[in-house]
Amino acid sequence: MPSHGSLTKAGKVRSQTPKIPPKPKRNLVPRVRNRREYWIRQRKSQGLPVPPVVPPSSVPRKKSSTTATSS
């Protein structure tokens, strides 16, 4: 049974398509956005001030249990 085209032509159209630059993203990644919103909710529930721009590094991250040992 013949195939639907030769393998020598595989990827022909994709390689000929011009590369266009991606559009800049407008929103945060959902994981980062959810973490930031959680941090804001915690600050508000504790009665602490919430800065107008919350840096992503202000949210404490979990410490990894694996530690590198130098030998």
Distance bins in CASP14 RR format, pairs under 12 A and 6 or more apart:
PFRMAT RR
TARGET T0000
AUTHOR 0000-0000-0000
RMODE 2
METHOD distances of the structure
MODEL  1
3 9 0 0 0 0 0 1 0 0 0 0 0
3 10 0 0 0 0 0 1 0 0 0 0 0
4 10 0 0 0 0 0 1 0 0 0 0 0
5 11 0 0 0 0 0 1 0 0 0 0 0
5 12 0 0 0 0 0 1 0 0 0 0 0
6 12 0 0 0 0 0 1 0 0 0 0 0
9 15 0 0 0 0 0 1 0 0 0 0 0
9 16 0 0 0 0 0 1 0 0 0 0 0
11 17 0 0 0 0 1 0 0 0 0 0 0
25 32 0 0 0 0 0 1 0 0 0 0 0
25 33 0 0 0 0 0 1 0 0 0 0 0
26 33 0 0 0 0 0 1 0 0 0 0 0
27 33 1 0 0 1 0 0 0 0 0 0 0
27 36 0 0 0 0 0 1 0 0 0 0 0
28 34 0 0 0 0 1 0 0 0 0 0 0
28 35 0 0 0 0 1 0 0 0 0 0 0
28 36 1 0 0 1 0 0 0 0 0 0 0
28 37 0 0 0 0 1 0 0 0 0 0 0
28 54 0 0 0 0 0 1 0 0 0 0 0
28 56 0 0 0 0 1 0 0 0 0 0 0
29 35 0 0 0 0 1 0 0 0 0 0 0
29 36 0 0 0 0 0 1 0 0 0 0 0
29 56 0 0 0 0 0 1 0 0 0 0 0
30 36 0 0 0 0 0 1 0 0 0 0 0
30 37 0 0 0 0 0 1 0 0 0 0 0
31 37 0 0 0 0 0 1 0 0 0 0 0
31 38 0 0 0 0 0 1 0 0 0 0 0
31 56 0 0 0 0 0 1 0 0 0 0 0
31 59 0 0 0 0 0 1 0 0 0 0 0
31 61 0 0 0 0 0 1 0 0 0 0 0
32 38 0 0 0 0 0 1 0 0 0 0 0
32 39 0 0 0 0 0 1 0 0 0 0 0
32 54 0 0 0 0 0 1 0 0 0 0 0
32 55 0 0 0 0 0 1 0 0 0 0 0
32 56 1 0 1 0 0 0 0 0 0 0 0
32 57 0 0 0 0 0 1 0 0 0 0 0
32 58 0 0 0 0 0 1 0 0 0 0 0
32 59 0 0 0 0 1 0 0 0 0 0 0
32 61 0 0 0 0 0 1 0 0 0 0 0
33 39 0 0 0 0 0 1 0 0 0 0 0
33 40 0 0 0 0 0 1 0 0 0 0 0
33 54 0 0 0 0 0 1 0 0 0 0 0
33 56 0 0 0 0 1 0 0 0 0 0 0
33 59 0 0 0 0 0 1 0 0 0 0 0
34 40 0 0 0 0 0 1 0 0 0 0 0
34 41 0 0 0 0 0 1 0 0 0 0 0
34 56 0 0 0 0 0 1 0 0 0 0 0
34 59 0 0 0 0 0 1 0 0 0 0 0
35 41 0 0 0 0 0 1 0 0 0 0 0
35 42 0 0 0 0 0 1 0 0 0 0 0
35 54 0 0 0 0 1 0 0 0 0 0 0
35 55 0 0 0 0 0 1 0 0 0 0 0
35 56 1 0 0 1 0 0 0 0 0 0 0
35 57 0 0 0 0 0 1 0 0 0 0 0
35 58 0 0 0 0 0 1 0 0 0 0 0
35 59 1 0 1 0 0 0 0 0 0 0 0
35 60 0 0 0 0 1 0 0 0 0 0 0
35 61 0 0 0 0 1 0 0 0 0 0 0
35 62 0 0 0 0 0 1 0 0 0 0 0
36 42 0 0 0 0 0 1 0 0 0 0 0
36 43 0 0 0 0 0 1 0 0 0 0 0
36 50 0 0 0 0 0 1 0 0 0 0 0
36 51 0 0 0 0 0 1 0 0 0 0 0
36 53 0 0 0 0 0 1 0 0 0 0 0
36 54 1 0 1 0 0 0 0 0 0 0 0
36 55 0 0 0 0 1 0 0 0 0 0 0
36 56 1 0 0 1 0 0 0 0 0 0 0
36 57 0 0 0 0 0 1 0 0 0 0 0
36 58 0 0 0 0 1 0 0 0 0 0 0
36 59 1 0 0 1 0 0 0 0 0 0 0
37 43 0 0 0 0 0 1 0 0 0 0 0
37 44 0 0 0 0 0 1 0 0 0 0 0
37 50 0 0 0 0 0 1 0 0 0 0 0
37 54 0 0 0 0 1 0 0 0 0 0 0
37 59 0 0 0 0 0 1 0 0 0 0 0
38 44 0 0 0 0 0 1 0 0 0 0 0
38 45 0 0 0 0 0 1 0 0 0 0 0
38 54 0 0 0 0 0 1 0 0 0 0 0
38 58 0 0 0 0 0 1 0 0 0 0 0
38 59 1 0 0 1 0 0 0 0 0 0 0
38 60 0 0 0 0 0 1 0 0 0 0 0
39 45 0 0 0 0 0 1 0 0 0 0 0
39 46 0 0 0 0 0 1 0 0 0 0 0
39 48 0 0 0 0 0 1 0 0 0 0 0
39 50 0 0 0 0 1 0 0 0 0 0 0
39 51 0 0 0 0 0 1 0 0 0 0 0
39 54 1 0 0 1 0 0 0 0 0 0 0
39 55 0 0 0 0 0 1 0 0 0 0 0
39 56 0 0 0 0 1 0 0 0 0 0 0
39 57 0 0 0 0 0 1 0 0 0 0 0
39 58 1 0 0 1 0 0 0 0 0 0 0
39 59 1 0 1 0 0 0 0 0 0 0 0
39 60 0 0 0 0 1 0 0 0 0 0 0
39 61 0 0 0 0 0 1 0 0 0 0 0
40 46 0 0 0 0 0 1 0 0 0 0 0
40 47 0 0 0 0 0 1 0 0 0 0 0
40 48 0 0 0 0 0 1 0 0 0 0 0
40 49 0 0 0 0 0 1 0 0 0 0 0
40 50 1 0 1 0 0 0 0 0 0 0 0
40 51 0 0 0 0 1 0 0 0 0 0 0
40 52 0 0 0 0 0 1 0 0 0 0 0
40 53 0 0 0 0 0 1 0 0 0 0 0
40 54 1 0 0 1 0 0 0 0 0 0 0
40 58 0 0 0 0 0 1 0 0 0 0 0
40 59 0 0 0 0 1 0 0 0 0 0 0
41 47 0 0 0 0 0 1 0 0 0 0 0
41 48 0 0 0 0 0 1 0 0 0 0 0
41 50 0 0 0 0 1 0 0 0 0 0 0
41 54 0 0 0 0 0 1 0 0 0 0 0
41 59 0 0 0 0 0 1 0 0 0 0 0
42 48 0 0 0 0 1 0 0 0 0 0 0
42 50 0 0 0 0 1 0 0 0 0 0 0
42 54 0 0 0 0 0 1 0 0 0 0 0
42 58 0 0 0 0 0 1 0 0 0 0 0
42 59 0 0 0 0 1 0 0 0 0 0 0
42 60 0 0 0 0 0 1 0 0 0 0 0
43 49 1 0 0 1 0 0 0 0 0 0 0
43 50 1 0 1 0 0 0 0 0 0 0 0
43 51 0 0 0 0 1 0 0 0 0 0 0
43 54 0 0 0 0 1 0 0 0 0 0 0
43 58 0 0 0 0 1 0 0 0 0 0 0
43 59 0 0 0 0 0 1 0 0 0 0 0
44 50 1 0 0 1 0 0 0 0 0 0 0
44 54 0 0 0 0 0 1 0 0 0 0 0
48 58 0 0 0 0 0 1 0 0 0 0 0
50 58 0 0 0 0 0 1 0 0 0 0 0
51 58 0 0 0 0 1 0 0 0 0 0 0
END
